[in-house]
Amino acid sequence: MAGKISPETVKAVSEYTDIVALIGEYTRLEKRSGDWWGCCPFHHEKTPSFYVQPAKKMYYCFGCHEGGGRCHFL
Ligand SMILES: [Zn+2]
């Protein structure tokens, strides 16, 4: 998925305030103690190991170690 999005979209992502809603279009997220968890959009998995921290606009996957913040996503 990474690298297939146009620079225009990446720019839009960096200005996007609701990262949860954005990532929610790619995978289902559930709120758990302040953070959001879901199945990773970068690799296939059955148990959620992908987490999103809206306050810092960052995400990280404990399964494939894909992660980043702001402009980095997608
Ligand atoms: Zn992953």
N, CA, C, O and the ligand as a Tripos MOL2 file, in Angstrom:
@<TRIPOS>MOLECULE
protein
  297   295    75     0     0
PROTEIN
NO_CHARGES

@<TRIPOS>ATOM
      1 N           0.8380   -1.2010    0.0000 N.3       1 MET1
      2 CA          0.0000    0.0000    0.0000 C.3       1 MET1
      3 C           0.8730    1.2520    0.0000 C.2       1 MET1
      4 O           0.5500    2.2410   -0.6580 O.2       1 MET1
      5 N           1.9590    1.2050    0.7260 N.am      2 ALA2
      6 CA          2.8210    2.3800    0.8370 C.3       2 ALA2
      7 C           3.4200    2.7240   -0.5150 C.2       2 ALA2
      8 O           3.8160    1.8330   -1.2670 O.2       2 ALA2
      9 N           3.4890    4.0120   -0.8270 N.am      3 GLY3
     10 CA          4.1180    4.4430   -2.0470 C.3       3 GLY3
     11 C           3.2050    4.4860   -3.2410 C.2       3 GLY3
     12 O           3.6090    4.9470   -4.3080 O.2       3 GLY3
     13 N           1.9830    4.0180   -3.0930 N.am      4 LYS4
     14 CA          1.0680    4.0120   -4.2220 C.3       4 LYS4
     15 C           0.1310    5.2190   -4.2170 C.2       4 LYS4
     16 O          -0.6960    5.3910   -5.1120 O.2       4 LYS4
     17 N           0.2800    6.0280   -3.2060 N.am      5 ILE5
     18 CA         -0.5760    7.1950   -3.0970 C.3       5 ILE5
     19 C           0.1480    8.4190   -3.6670 C.2       5 ILE5
     20 O           1.3520    8.5810   -3.4680 O.2       5 ILE5
     21 N          -0.5630    9.2460   -4.3490 N.am      6 SER6
     22 CA          0.0360   10.4240   -4.9790 C.3       6 SER6
     23 C           0.5120   11.4340   -3.9350 C.2       6 SER6
     24 O          -0.0010   11.4670   -2.8160 O.2       6 SER6
     25 N           1.4860   12.2480   -4.3030 N.am      7 PRO7
     26 CA          1.9980   13.2840   -3.3780 C.3       7 PRO7
     27 C           0.8910   14.2100   -2.9010 C.2       7 PRO7
     28 O           0.9300   14.7020   -1.7730 O.2       7 PRO7
     29 N          -0.0930   14.4450   -3.7580 N.am      8 GLU8
     30 CA         -1.2060   15.3020   -3.3690 C.3       8 GLU8
     31 C          -1.9500   14.7020   -2.1830 C.2       8 GLU8
     32 O          -2.3360   15.4090   -1.2520 O.2       8 GLU8
     33 N          -2.1420   13.3980   -2.2310 N.am      9 THR9
     34 CA         -2.8520   12.7260   -1.1480 C.3       9 THR9
     35 C          -2.0280   12.7400    0.1280 C.2       9 THR9
     36 O          -2.5640   12.9400    1.2190 O.2       9 THR9
     37 N          -0.7310   12.5300   -0.0070 N.am     10 VAL10
     38 CA          0.1480   12.5650    1.1600 C.3      10 VAL10
     39 C           0.0790   13.9240    1.8250 C.2      10 VAL10
     40 O           0.0660   14.0310    3.0520 O.2      10 VAL10
     41 N           0.0360   14.9520    1.0110 N.am     11 LYS11
     42 CA         -0.0680   16.2980    1.5410 C.3      11 LYS11
     43 C          -1.3950   16.4610    2.2870 C.2      11 LYS11
     44 O          -1.4510   17.0720    3.3540 O.2      11 LYS11
     45 N          -2.4410   15.9110    1.7150 N.am     12 ALA12
     46 CA         -3.7530   15.9840    2.3570 C.3      12 ALA12
     47 C          -3.7290   15.2520    3.6910 C.2      12 ALA12
     48 O          -4.3350   15.6950    4.6670 O.2      12 ALA12
     49 N          -3.0170   14.1220    3.7220 N.am     13 VAL13
     50 CA         -2.9180   13.3450    4.9550 C.3      13 VAL13
     51 C          -2.2240   14.1550    6.0430 C.2      13 VAL13
     52 O          -2.6360   14.1390    7.2030 O.2      13 VAL13
     53 N          -1.1710   14.8610    5.6580 N.am     14 SER14
     54 CA         -0.4180   15.6250    6.6480 C.3      14 SER14
     55 C          -1.2550   16.7520    7.2370 C.2      14 SER14
     56 O          -0.9890   17.2310    8.3400 O.2      14 SER14
     57 N          -2.2630   17.1640    6.4910 N.am     15 GLU15
     58 CA         -3.1120   18.2390    6.9840 C.3      15 GLU15
     59 C          -4.4060   17.6950    7.5890 C.2      15 GLU15
     60 O          -5.2530   18.4470    8.0720 O.2      15 GLU15
     61 N          -4.5340   16.3770    7.5480 N.am     16 TYR16
     62 CA         -5.7440   15.7520    8.0340 C.3      16 TYR16
     63 C          -5.6860   15.6510    9.5510 C.2      16 TYR16
     64 O          -4.7140   15.1350   10.1040 O.2      16 TYR16
     65 N          -6.7090   16.1350   10.2180 N.am     17 THR17
     66 CA         -6.6590   16.1590   11.6730 C.3      17 THR17
     67 C          -7.1250   14.8480   12.2890 C.2      17 THR17
     68 O          -6.6080   14.4310   13.3260 O.2      17 THR17
     69 N          -8.0870   14.2000   11.6650 N.am     18 ASP18
     70 CA         -8.6450   12.9850   12.2510 C.3      18 ASP18
     71 C          -8.0190   11.7390   11.6310 C.2      18 ASP18
     72 O          -8.5600   11.1390   10.7030 O.2      18 ASP18
     73 N          -6.8700   11.3760   12.1730 N.am     19 ILE19
     74 CA         -6.1270   10.2430   11.6250 C.3      19 ILE19
     75 C          -6.8880    8.9310   11.8140 C.2      19 ILE19
     76 O          -6.7450    7.9990   11.0230 O.2      19 ILE19
     77 N          -7.6910    8.8730   12.8620 N.am     20 VAL20
     78 CA         -8.4650    7.6580   13.1210 C.3      20 VAL20
     79 C          -9.4910    7.4290   12.0170 C.2      20 VAL20
     80 O          -9.6770    6.3060   11.5470 O.2      20 VAL20
     81 N         -10.1510    8.5080   11.6130 N.am     21 ALA21
     82 CA        -11.1440    8.3990   10.5440 C.3      21 ALA21
     83 C         -10.4750    8.0240    9.2320 C.2      21 ALA21
     84 O         -11.0080    7.2490    8.4380 O.2      21 ALA21
     85 N          -9.2870    8.5980    9.0260 N.am     22 LEU22
     86 CA         -8.5560    8.3290    7.7940 C.3      22 LEU22
     87 C          -8.1370    6.8650    7.7150 C.2      22 LEU22
     88 O          -8.4150    6.1930    6.7220 O.2      22 LEU22
     89 N          -7.4760    6.3730    8.7460 N.am     23 ILE23
     90 CA         -7.0270    4.9920    8.7590 C.3      23 ILE23
     91 C          -8.2230    4.0530    8.8180 C.2      23 ILE23
     92 O          -8.1720    2.9200    8.3390 O.2      23 ILE23
     93 N          -9.2960    4.5510    9.4160 N.am     24 GLY24
     94 CA        -10.5190    3.7560    9.5100 C.3      24 GLY24
     95 C         -11.1120    3.3980    8.1620 C.2      24 GLY24
     96 O         -11.9490    2.5010    8.0570 O.2      24 GLY24
     97 N         -10.6750    4.0990    7.1380 N.am     25 GLU25
     98 CA        -11.1440    3.7690    5.8040 C.3      25 GLU25
     99 C         -10.4080    2.5550    5.2520 C.2      25 GLU25
    100 O         -10.8540    1.9330    4.2880 O.2      25 GLU25
    101 N          -9.2790    2.2230    5.8710 N.am     26 TYR26
    102 CA         -8.4760    1.1030    5.4000 C.3      26 TYR26
    103 C          -8.6000   -0.1260    6.2890 C.2      26 TYR26
    104 O          -8.4830   -1.2610    5.8270 O.2      26 TYR26
    105 N          -8.8350    0.1190    7.5560 N.am     27 THR27
    106 CA         -8.9860   -0.9950    8.4790 C.3      27 THR27
    107 C          -9.9330   -0.5870    9.5980 C.2      27 THR27
    108 O         -10.1340    0.6010    9.8490 O.2      27 THR27
    109 N         -10.5150   -1.5830   10.2720 N.am     28 ARG28
    110 CA        -11.4510   -1.2990   11.3460 C.3      28 ARG28
    111 C         -10.7130   -1.0460   12.6440 C.2      28 ARG28
    112 O          -9.9230   -1.8780   13.0880 O.2      28 ARG28
    113 N         -10.9720    0.1110   13.2590 N.am     29 LEU29
    114 CA        -10.2910    0.4490   14.4970 C.3      29 LEU29
    115 C         -11.2640    0.4430   15.6720 C.2      29 LEU29
    116 O         -12.4240    0.8350   15.5490 O.2      29 LEU29
    117 N         -10.7600   -0.0090   16.7990 N.am     30 GLU30
    118 CA        -11.5650    0.0100   18.0150 C.3      30 GLU30
    119 C         -10.8110    0.7380   19.1060 C.2      30 GLU30
    120 O          -9.6030    0.5630   19.2630 O.2      30 GLU30
    121 N         -11.5280    1.5580   19.8610 N.am     31 LYS31
    122 CA        -10.8770    2.3330   20.9040 C.3      31 LYS31
    123 C         -10.6270    1.4820   22.1390 C.2      31 LYS31
    124 O         -11.5140    0.7740   22.6170 O.2      31 LYS31
    125 N          -9.4090    1.5650   22.6430 N.am     32 ARG32
    126 CA         -9.0360    0.8100   23.8360 C.3      32 ARG32
    127 C          -8.1080    1.6580   24.6880 C.2      32 ARG32
    128 O          -6.9670    1.9050   24.2990 O.2      32 ARG32
    129 N          -8.5680    2.0960   25.8130 N.am     33 SER33
    130 CA         -7.8010    2.9370   26.7500 C.3      33 SER33
    131 C          -7.0820    4.0940   26.0700 C.2      33 SER33
    132 O          -5.8680    4.2490   26.1950 O.2      33 SER33
    133 N          -7.8510    4.8990   25.3500 N.am     34 GLY34
    134 CA         -7.2910    6.1200   24.7920 C.3      34 GLY34
    135 C          -6.7180    5.9890   23.4000 C.2      34 GLY34
    136 O          -6.7360    6.9490   22.6290 O.2      34 GLY34
    137 N          -6.2070    4.8120   23.0630 N.am     35 ASP35
    138 CA         -5.6540    4.5950   21.7420 C.3      35 ASP35
    139 C          -6.6090    3.7540   20.9080 C.2      35 ASP35
    140 O          -7.5960    3.2210   21.4140 O.2      35 ASP35
    141 N          -6.2970    3.6460   19.6340 N.am     36 TRP36
    142 CA         -7.1460    2.8670   18.7410 C.3      36 TRP36
    143 C          -6.3680    1.6780   18.2100 C.2      36 TRP36
    144 O          -5.1990    1.7860   17.8390 O.2      36 TRP36
    145 N          -7.0490    0.5360   18.1830 N.am     37 TRP37
    146 CA         -6.4070   -0.6910   17.7200 C.3      37 TRP37
    147 C          -7.2050   -1.3120   16.5790 C.2      37 TRP37
    148 O          -8.4310   -1.2160   16.5210 O.2      37 TRP37
    149 N          -6.4750   -1.9440   15.6840 N.am     38 GLY38
    150 CA         -7.1560   -2.6300   14.6000 C.3      38 GLY38
    151 C          -6.2060   -3.5660   13.8960 C.2      38 GLY38
    152 O          -5.0200   -3.6340   14.2210 O.2      38 GLY38
    153 N          -6.7430   -4.2950   12.9180 N.am     39 CYS39
    154 CA         -5.8870   -5.1680   12.1370 C.3      39 CYS39
    155 C          -5.0850   -4.3180   11.1540 C.2      39 CYS39
    156 O          -5.6150   -3.4050   10.5190 O.2      39 CYS39
    157 N          -3.8370   -4.6280   11.0480 N.am     40 CYS40
    158 CA         -2.8980   -3.8430   10.2570 C.3      40 CYS40
    159 C          -3.2790   -3.7850    8.7740 C.2      40 CYS40
    160 O          -3.5720   -4.8130    8.1630 O.2      40 CYS40
    161 N          -3.2720   -2.5880    8.2040 N.am     41 PRO41
    162 CA         -3.5380   -2.4620    6.7630 C.3      41 PRO41
    163 C          -2.3290   -2.7970    5.9060 C.2      41 PRO41
    164 O          -2.4400   -2.8600    4.6820 O.2      41 PRO41
    165 N          -1.1870   -3.0110    6.5230 N.am     42 PHE42
    166 CA          0.0370   -3.2880    5.7710 C.3      42 PHE42
    167 C           0.3350   -4.7740    5.6460 C.2      42 PHE42
    168 O           1.0590   -5.1800    4.7370 O.2      42 PHE42
    169 N          -0.2060   -5.5910    6.5350 N.am     43 HIS43
    170 CA         -0.0420   -7.0310    6.3910 C.3      43 HIS43
    171 C          -1.3130   -7.7110    6.8780 C.2      43 HIS43
    172 O          -2.1280   -7.1040    7.5730 O.2      43 HIS43
    173 N          -1.4720   -8.9590    6.5100 N.am     44 HIS44
    174 CA         -2.6990   -9.6630    6.8690 C.3      44 HIS44
    175 C          -2.5820  -10.2830    8.2540 C.2      44 HIS44
    176 O          -1.5970  -10.9530    8.5650 O.2      44 HIS44
    177 N          -3.5940  -10.0530    9.0800 N.am     45 GLU45
    178 CA         -3.5840  -10.6240   10.4080 C.3      45 GLU45
    179 C          -5.0170  -10.7710   10.8940 C.2      45 GLU45
    180 O          -5.9310  -10.1270   10.3800 O.2      45 GLU45
    181 N          -5.1990  -11.6290   11.8930 N.am     46 LYS46
    182 CA         -6.5320  -11.8780   12.4200 C.3      46 LYS46
    183 C          -6.7560  -11.2220   13.7700 C.2      46 LYS46
    184 O          -7.8920  -10.9460   14.1570 O.2      46 LYS46
    185 N          -5.6680  -10.9750   14.4830 N.am     47 THR47
    186 CA         -5.7940  -10.2860   15.7670 C.3      47 THR47
    187 C          -5.1180   -8.9210   15.6650 C.2      47 THR47
    188 O          -4.0020   -8.8170   15.1560 O.2      47 THR47
    189 N          -5.7850   -7.8840   16.1420 N.am     48 PRO48
    190 CA         -5.2950   -6.5170   15.9910 C.3      48 PRO48
    191 C          -3.9590   -6.2740   16.6830 C.2      48 PRO48
    192 O          -3.8520   -6.4450   17.8980 O.2      48 PRO48
    193 N          -2.9440   -5.8790   15.9260 N.am     49 SER49
    194 CA         -1.6710   -5.5010   16.5320 C.3      49 SER49
    195 C          -1.2150   -4.1600   15.9730 C.2      49 SER49
    196 O          -0.0560   -3.7660   16.1050 O.2      49 SER49
    197 N          -2.1530   -3.4830   15.3530 N.am     50 PHE50
    198 CA         -1.8660   -2.1820   14.7490 C.3      50 PHE50
    199 C          -2.5170   -1.1100   15.5960 C.2      50 PHE50
    200 O          -3.7250   -1.1530   15.8320 O.2      50 PHE50
    201 N          -1.7370   -0.1520   16.0550 N.am     51 TYR51
    202 CA         -2.3350    0.8430   16.9270 C.3      51 TYR51
    203 C          -2.0960    2.2660   16.4740 C.2      51 TYR51
    204 O          -1.0710    2.5910   15.8740 O.2      51 TYR51
    205 N          -3.0770    3.1090   16.7800 N.am     52 VAL52
    206 CA         -3.0740    4.4930   16.3260 C.3      52 VAL52
    207 C          -3.2200    5.4130   17.5250 C.2      52 VAL52
    208 O          -4.0790    5.2150   18.3850 O.2      52 VAL52
    209 N          -2.3690    6.4160   17.5620 N.am     53 GLN53
    210 CA         -2.4320    7.3910   18.6370 C.3      53 GLN53
    211 C          -2.8170    8.7400   18.0200 C.2      53 GLN53
    212 O          -1.9690    9.4480   17.4770 O.2      53 GLN53
    213 N          -4.0950    9.0830   18.1100 N.am     54 PRO54
    214 CA         -4.6050   10.2820   17.4440 C.3      54 PRO54
    215 C          -3.9260   11.5640   17.9130 C.2      54 PRO54
    216 O          -3.6770   12.4600   17.1070 O.2      54 PRO54
    217 N          -3.6280   11.6630   19.1880 N.am     55 ALA55
    218 CA         -3.0500   12.8940   19.7420 C.3      55 ALA55
    219 C          -1.7110   13.2150   19.0840 C.2      55 ALA55
    220 O          -1.3830   14.3800   18.8600 O.2      55 ALA55
    221 N          -0.9420   12.1700   18.7760 N.am     56 LYS56
    222 CA          0.3750   12.3840   18.1830 C.3      56 LYS56
    223 C           0.3720   12.1570   16.6770 C.2      56 LYS56
    224 O           1.3990   12.2900   16.0120 O.2      56 LYS56
    225 N          -0.8060   11.8100   16.1500 N.am     57 LYS57
    226 CA         -0.9280   11.5140   14.7250 C.3      57 LYS57
    227 C           0.0870   10.4680   14.2950 C.2      57 LYS57
    228 O           0.7650   10.6150   13.2780 O.2      57 LYS57
    229 N           0.1770    9.4290   15.0740 N.am     58 MET58
    230 CA          1.1160    8.3780   14.7110 C.3      58 MET58
    231 C           0.4520    7.0130   14.7560 C.2      58 MET58
    232 O          -0.6140    6.8390   15.3470 O.2      58 MET58
    233 N           1.1000    6.0540   14.1240 N.am     59 TYR59
    234 CA          0.5750    4.6920   14.1030 C.3      59 TYR59
    235 C           1.7490    3.7320   14.1540 C.2      59 TYR59
    236 O           2.8690    4.0790   13.7780 O.2      59 TYR59
    237 N           1.4820    2.5290   14.6210 N.am     60 TYR60
    238 CA          2.5440    1.5280   14.6670 C.3      60 TYR60
    239 C           1.9530    0.1290   14.6440 C.2      60 TYR60
    240 O           0.9210   -0.1290   15.2650 O.2      60 TYR60
    241 N           2.5990   -0.7590   13.9390 N.am     61 CYS61
    242 CA          2.1480   -2.1470   13.8940 C.3      61 CYS61
    243 C           3.1570   -3.0180   14.6130 C.2      61 CYS61
    244 O           4.3370   -3.0320   14.2630 O.2      61 CYS61
    245 N           2.6910   -3.7500   15.6250 N.am     62 PHE62
    246 CA          3.5770   -4.6300   16.3780 C.3      62 PHE62
    247 C           3.8270   -5.9370   15.6430 C.2      62 PHE62
    248 O           4.6750   -6.7350   16.0420 O.2      62 PHE62
    249 N           3.0870   -6.1460   14.5740 N.am     63 GLY63
    250 CA          3.2610   -7.3770   13.7990 C.3      63 GLY63
    251 C           4.3410   -7.2400   12.7530 C.2      63 GLY63
    252 O           5.2400   -8.0770   12.6750 O.2      63 GLY63
    253 N           4.2650   -6.1850   11.9400 N.am     64 CYS64
    254 CA          5.2340   -6.0240   10.8520 C.3      64 CYS64
    255 C           6.1150   -4.7980   11.0640 C.2      64 CYS64
    256 O           6.9650   -4.4890   10.2290 O.2      64 CYS64
    257 N           5.9140   -4.0990   12.1810 N.am     65 HIS65
    258 CA          6.7350   -2.9420   12.5640 C.3      65 HIS65
    259 C           6.6330   -1.7770   11.5890 C.2      65 HIS65
    260 O           7.5230   -0.9300   11.5070 O.2      65 HIS65
    261 N           5.5380   -1.7570   10.8610 N.am     66 GLU66
    262 CA          5.2800   -0.6000   10.0080 C.3      66 GLU66
    263 C           4.7720    0.5220   10.9030 C.2      66 GLU66
    264 O           3.9110    0.3000   11.7550 O.2      66 GLU66
    265 N           5.2920    1.7000   10.7170 N.am     67 GLY67
    266 CA          4.8290    2.7740   11.5750 C.3      67 GLY67
    267 C           5.3150    4.1220   11.1260 C.2      67 GLY67
    268 O           6.1410    4.2290   10.2200 O.2      67 GLY67
    269 N           4.8070    5.1430   11.7560 N.am     68 GLY68
    270 CA          5.2280    6.4810   11.4110 C.3      68 GLY68
    271 C           4.2560    7.4980   11.9490 C.2      68 GLY68
    272 O           3.3470    7.1840   12.7170 O.2      68 GLY68
    273 N           4.4710    8.7150   11.5270 N.am     69 GLY69
    274 CA          3.5760    9.7810   11.9500 C.3      69 GLY69
    275 C           3.2190   10.6370   10.7690 C.2      69 GLY69
    276 O           3.8490   10.5630    9.7140 O.2      69 GLY69
    277 N           2.2460   11.4160   10.9420 N.am     70 ARG70
    278 CA          1.7930   12.3850    9.9360 C.3      70 ARG70
    279 C           2.0650   11.9610    8.5090 C.2      70 ARG70
    280 O           1.5460   10.9400    8.0590 O.2      70 ARG70
    281 N           2.8750   12.7330    7.7840 N.am     71 CYS71
    282 CA          3.1080   12.5440    6.3580 C.3      71 CYS71
    283 C           3.5120   11.1170    5.9750 C.2      71 CYS71
    284 O           3.4350   10.7350    4.8070 O.2      71 CYS71
    285 N           3.9360   10.3480    6.9510 N.am     72 HIS72
    286 CA          4.4810    9.0400    6.6680 C.3      72 HIS72
    287 C           3.4190    8.0140    6.2560 C.2      72 HIS72
    288 O           3.7120    7.0440    5.5570 O.2      72 HIS72
    289 N           2.2010    8.2470    6.6980 N.am     73 PHE73
    290 CA          1.1790    7.2250    6.4590 C.3      73 PHE73
    291 C           0.7360    7.1690    5.0020 C.2      73 PHE73
    292 O           0.4640    8.2080    4.4010 O.2      73 PHE73
    293 N           0.6600    5.9900    4.4370 N.am     74 LEU74
    294 CA          0.2300    5.7070    3.0660 C.3      74 LEU74
    295 C           1.2660    6.1080    2.0210 C.2      74 LEU74
    296 O           1.0380    5.9270    0.8250 O.2      74 LEU74
    297 ZN          1.4280   -4.8850   10.1690 Zn       75 ZN75
@<TRIPOS>BOND
     1     1     2 1
     2     2     3 1
     3     3     4 2
     4     3     5 am
     5     5     6 1
     6     6     7 1
     7     7     8 2
     8     7     9 am
     9     9    10 1
    10    10    11 1
    11    11    12 2
    12    11    13 am
    13    13    14 1
    14    14    15 1
    15    15    16 2
    16    15    17 am
    17    17    18 1
    18    18    19 1
    19    19    20 2
    20    19    21 am
    21    21    22 1
    22    22    23 1
    23    23    24 2
    24    23    25 am
    25    25    26 1
    26    26    27 1
    27    27    28 2
    28    27    29 am
    29    29    30 1
    30    30    31 1
    31    31    32 2
    32    31    33 am
    33    33    34 1
    34    34    35 1
    35    35    36 2
    36    35    37 am
    37    37    38 1
    38    38    39 1
    39    39    40 2
    40    39    41 am
    41    41    42 1
    42    42    43 1
    43    43    44 2
    44    43    45 am
    45    45    46 1
    46    46    47 1
    47    47    48 2
    48    47    49 am
    49    49    50 1
    50    50    51 1
    51    51    52 2
    52    51    53 am
    53    53    54 1
    54    54    55 1
    55    55    56 2
    56    55    57 am
    57    57    58 1
    58    58    59 1
    59    59    60 2
    60    59    61 am
    61    61    62 1
    62    62    63 1
    63    63    64 2
    64    63    65 am
    65    65    66 1
    66    66    67 1
    67    67    68 2
    68    67    69 am
    69    69    70 1
    70    70    71 1
    71    71    72 2
    72    71    73 am
    73    73    74 1
    74    74    75 1
    75    75    76 2
    76    75    77 am
    77    77    78 1
    78    78    79 1
    79    79    80 2
    80    79    81 am
    81    81    82 1
    82    82    83 1
    83    83    84 2
    84    83    85 am
    85    85    86 1
    86    86    87 1
    87    87    88 2
    88    87    89 am
    89    89    90 1
    90    90    91 1
    91    91    92 2
    92    91    93 am
    93    93    94 1
    94    94    95 1
    95    95    96 2
    96    95    97 am
    97    97    98 1
    98    98    99 1
    99    99   100 2
   100    99   101 am
   101   101   102 1
   102   102   103 1
   103   103   104 2
   104   103   105 am
   105   105   106 1
   106   106   107 1
   107   107   108 2
   108   107   109 am
   109   109   110 1
   110   110   111 1
   111   111   112 2
   112   111   113 am
   113   113   114 1
   114   114   115 1
   115   115   116 2
   116   115   117 am
   117   117   118 1
   118   118   119 1
   119   119   120 2
   120   119   121 am
   121   121   122 1
   122   122   123 1
   123   123   124 2
   124   123   125 am
   125   125   126 1
   126   126   127 1
   127   127   128 2
   128   127   129 am
   129   129   130 1
   130   130   131 1
   131   131   132 2
   132   131   133 am
   133   133   134 1
   134   134   135 1
   135   135   136 2
   136   135   137 am
   137   137   138 1
   138   138   139 1
   139   139   140 2
   140   139   141 am
   141   141   142 1
   142   142   143 1
   143   143   144 2
   144   143   145 am
   145   145   146 1
   146   146   147 1
   147   147   148 2
   148   147   149 am
   149   149   150 1
   150   150   151 1
   151   151   152 2
   152   151   153 am
   153   153   154 1
   154   154   155 1
   155   155   156 2
   156   155   157 am
   157   157   158 1
   158   158   159 1
   159   159   160 2
   160   159   161 am
   161   161   162 1
   162   162   163 1
   163   163   164 2
   164   163   165 am
   165   165   166 1
   166   166   167 1
   167   167   168 2
   168   167   169 am
   169   169   170 1
   170   170   171 1
   171   171   172 2
   172   171   173 am
   173   173   174 1
   174   174   175 1
   175   175   176 2
   176   175   177 am
   177   177   178 1
   178   178   179 1
   179   179   180 2
   180   179   181 am
   181   181   182 1
   182   182   183 1
   183   183   184 2
   184   183   185 am
   185   185   186 1
   186   186   187 1
   187   187   188 2
   188   187   189 am
   189   189   190 1
   190   190   191 1
   191   191   192 2
   192   191   193 am
   193   193   194 1
   194   194   195 1
   195   195   196 2
   196   195   197 am
   197   197   198 1
   198   198   199 1
   199   199   200 2
   200   199   201 am
   201   201   202 1
   202   202   203 1
   203   203   204 2
   204   203   205 am
   205   205   206 1
   206   206   207 1
   207   207   208 2
   208   207   209 am
   209   209   210 1
   210   210   211 1
   211   211   212 2
   212   211   213 am
   213   213   214 1
   214   214   215 1
   215   215   216 2
   216   215   217 am
   217   217   218 1
   218   218   219 1
   219   219   220 2
   220   219   221 am
   221   221   222 1
   222   222   223 1
   223   223   224 2
   224   223   225 am
   225   225   226 1
   226   226   227 1
   227   227   228 2
   228   227   229 am
   229   229   230 1
   230   230   231 1
   231   231   232 2
   232   231   233 am
   233   233   234 1
   234   234   235 1
   235   235   236 2
   236   235   237 am
   237   237   238 1
   238   238   239 1
   239   239   240 2
   240   239   241 am
   241   241   242 1
   242   242   243 1
   243   243   244 2
   244   243   245 am
   245   245   246 1
   246   246   247 1
   247   247   248 2
   248   247   249 am
   249   249   250 1
   250   250   251 1
   251   251   252 2
   252   251   253 am
   253   253   254 1
   254   254   255 1
   255   255   256 2
   256   255   257 am
   257   257   258 1
   258   258   259 1
   259   259   260 2
   260   259   261 am
   261   261   262 1
   262   262   263 1
   263   263   264 2
   264   263   265 am
   265   265   266 1
   266   266   267 1
   267   267   268 2
   268   267   269 am
   269   269   270 1
   270   270   271 1
   271   271   272 2
   272   271   273 am
   273   273   274 1
   274   274   275 1
   275   275   276 2
   276   275   277 am
   277   277   278 1
   278   278   279 1
   279   279   280 2
   280   279   281 am
   281   281   282 1
   282   282   283 1
   283   283   284 2
   284   283   285 am
   285   285   286 1
   286   286   287 1
   287   287   288 2
   288   287   289 am
   289   289   290 1
   290   290   291 1
   291   291   292 2
   292   291   293 am
   293   293   294 1
   294   294   295 1
   295   295   296 2
@<TRIPOS>SUBSTRUCTURE
     1 MET1         2 RESIDUE 1 A MET
     2 ALA2         6 RESIDUE 1 A ALA
     3 GLY3        10 RESIDUE 1 A GLY
     4 LYS4        14 RESIDUE 1 A LYS
     5 ILE5        18 RESIDUE 1 A ILE
     6 SER6        22 RESIDUE 1 A SER
     7 PRO7        26 RESIDUE 1 A PRO
     8 GLU8        30 RESIDUE 1 A GLU
     9 THR9        34 RESIDUE 1 A THR
    10 VAL10       38 RESIDUE 1 A VAL
    11 LYS11       42 RESIDUE 1 A LYS
    12 ALA12       46 RESIDUE 1 A ALA
    13 VAL13       50 RESIDUE 1 A VAL
    14 SER14       54 RESIDUE 1 A SER
    15 GLU15       58 RESIDUE 1 A GLU
    16 TYR16       62 RESIDUE 1 A TYR
    17 THR17       66 RESIDUE 1 A THR
    18 ASP18       70 RESIDUE 1 A ASP
    19 ILE19       74 RESIDUE 1 A ILE
    20 VAL20       78 RESIDUE 1 A VAL
    21 ALA21       82 RESIDUE 1 A ALA
    22 LEU22       86 RESIDUE 1 A LEU
    23 ILE23       90 RESIDUE 1 A ILE
    24 GLY24       94 RESIDUE 1 A GLY
    25 GLU25       98 RESIDUE 1 A GLU
    26 TYR26      102 RESIDUE 1 A TYR
    27 THR27      106 RESIDUE 1 A THR
    28 ARG28      110 RESIDUE 1 A ARG
    29 LEU29      114 RESIDUE 1 A LEU
    30 GLU30      118 RESIDUE 1 A GLU
    31 LYS31      122 RESIDUE 1 A LYS
    32 ARG32      126 RESIDUE 1 A ARG
    33 SER33      130 RESIDUE 1 A SER
    34 GLY34      134 RESIDUE 1 A GLY
    35 ASP35      138 RESIDUE 1 A ASP
    36 TRP36      142 RESIDUE 1 A TRP
    37 TRP37      146 RESIDUE 1 A TRP
    38 GLY38      150 RESIDUE 1 A GLY
    39 CYS39      154 RESIDUE 1 A CYS
    40 CYS40      158 RESIDUE 1 A CYS
    41 PRO41      162 RESIDUE 1 A PRO
    42 PHE42      166 RESIDUE 1 A PHE
    43 HIS43      170 RESIDUE 1 A HIS
    44 HIS44      174 RESIDUE 1 A HIS
    45 GLU45      178 RESIDUE 1 A GLU
    46 LYS46      182 RESIDUE 1 A LYS
    47 THR47      186 RESIDUE 1 A THR
    48 PRO48      190 RESIDUE 1 A PRO
    49 SER49      194 RESIDUE 1 A SER
    50 PHE50      198 RESIDUE 1 A PHE
    51 TYR51      202 RESIDUE 1 A TYR
    52 VAL52      206 RESIDUE 1 A VAL
    53 GLN53      210 RESIDUE 1 A GLN
    54 PRO54      214 RESIDUE 1 A PRO
    55 ALA55      218 RESIDUE 1 A ALA
    56 LYS56      222 RESIDUE 1 A LYS
    57 LYS57      226 RESIDUE 1 A LYS
    58 MET58      230 RESIDUE 1 A MET
    59 TYR59      234 RESIDUE 1 A TYR
    60 TYR60      238 RESIDUE 1 A TYR
    61 CYS61      242 RESIDUE 1 A CYS
    62 PHE62      246 RESIDUE 1 A PHE
    63 GLY63      250 RESIDUE 1 A GLY
    64 CYS64      254 RESIDUE 1 A CYS
    65 HIS65      258 RESIDUE 1 A HIS
    66 GLU66      262 RESIDUE 1 A GLU
    67 GLY67      266 RESIDUE 1 A GLY
    68 GLY68      270 RESIDUE 1 A GLY
    69 GLY69      274 RESIDUE 1 A GLY
    70 ARG70      278 RESIDUE 1 A ARG
    71 CYS71      282 RESIDUE 1 A CYS
    72 HIS72      286 RESIDUE 1 A HIS
    73 PHE73      290 RESIDUE 1 A PHE
    74 LEU74      294 RESIDUE 1 A LEU
    75 ZN75       297 GROUP 0 **** ****
